[in-house]
Amino acid sequence: MMKRLAICLATVAMFVGGAVAAQQAKSRSFAGEIMDSNCAKAGAHNPAMGSAKECTLGCVKGGAKFVLYNPTTKAIYQLDDQKKPEEFAGEKVKVTGTYDAKTKTIHVADIAKS
């Protein structure tokens, strides 16, 4: 009985360890600007809304979502965390996390100014 339990626990530990390692292996960095989803589609902020930060925060307050926009590739990445990006609104940043290609979403681990 104890031997069976030990084998089961070892198997579970192996699968959990493998899943954690796989998640860590997928973690990478993405560069761009924290924008709102509306302005990112246009590739630019609305100058009538003020600075990039004011525009982003105003649009998010109006219902848009924070996204990471890469102006070089024109890529828009959804961000699963909508709290961390707020302090970086309108700024160039590096977002570290894992990427879900199906949903085009970065699961944010960290955001830092670049």
N, C-alpha and C positions, 0 to 999 in steps of 0.2 A: 504494500500500500504506500509506504513512504517513498519507495523507489519510483513508483508511478507518479506520485505528486511532484517529486523532484524533476522528473522528465517533463511533466506538464509545465511547471514553473520555468524551466530552462527554455522551453519552446516559446512560451509567451514572452519572456525577456528578449529572446532573439528577434521575434517579430516586432516588438515595441522598439527595440534598439535600432533595427533596420529602418523602421518608419521615421524615427527621429533623425537618423543619419541621412536619409533621403531628403527630408525637409531641409536640413542644414545644407546639403549639397546643392539644392536648387536656389538658395538665397543668393541674390546678386544685386548690383546697383544699377539704378536708372537715373539719367540726368535730364533736367528740363526745368520748367517753371510751374509753380503751383498756380493754376488758373481755375476758373469756374467752367463747368461743362458747356455753357452757352458760348462764351467767348472763345474757348478752345476750338469749337467747331469752325469758327470764322478765322482762327489763327491769329487773332489780335483782340486787344481790349477796346472798349468803347471810350474814346477820349472824353466824351461828354460826361462820363461817370467819375472823372478825376484820375488819380494815379492808378497804376496797375493794382496796387493793394486795395484801394477804395473800390475800384470796379469789381474785383474778385469778391470782396466781402459783400458788396451790395447785391451782386447777382446771386450769391449763395443765400443771402438773407431772403431773396425773392424766390428761392426754390431750386436753384441750380446746385450741383454737387461740386466739391473740390476734386480736381483731376490733376494729373501730371501731363504737361504738354511739352513735347520735344519739337522745337521749331525747325531743327535740321531735317528730321525724318517726317515731320508733321504727324507723328504718332500721338494718340491720346490714350492715356492709361487711367482707368478707373482706380480709385483708392478705397480700400475697404474701411479704413479709419478716416472718419470725417472730423475728428477732433484735433489730431496732431497737425494737419496741414494749415489750420487756421492761423497760427502764428507766422507761417511762411507765405501767406497769401501774396501773390504778385512777385515773388522772389525766385531767383535761380537756385535750385537745390539738387541734392543727390538723395534719392529715396532708395533705401535698402529693404529688400524683402523678397518674397517668393511671388512668382508670376503665374497666374492661371490664364493660359492662352484661350480657353473656351470663353471665358467671360471678359477677357482683356482687363483683368483686375490684378493690381499689386496688393498683396497682403503685407501691409506696412509693418516693418520691424523698427525702422528709424528714418528720420528725416534730418538732414543737415544742410546748411547754406553751402553753396559751392562757389 
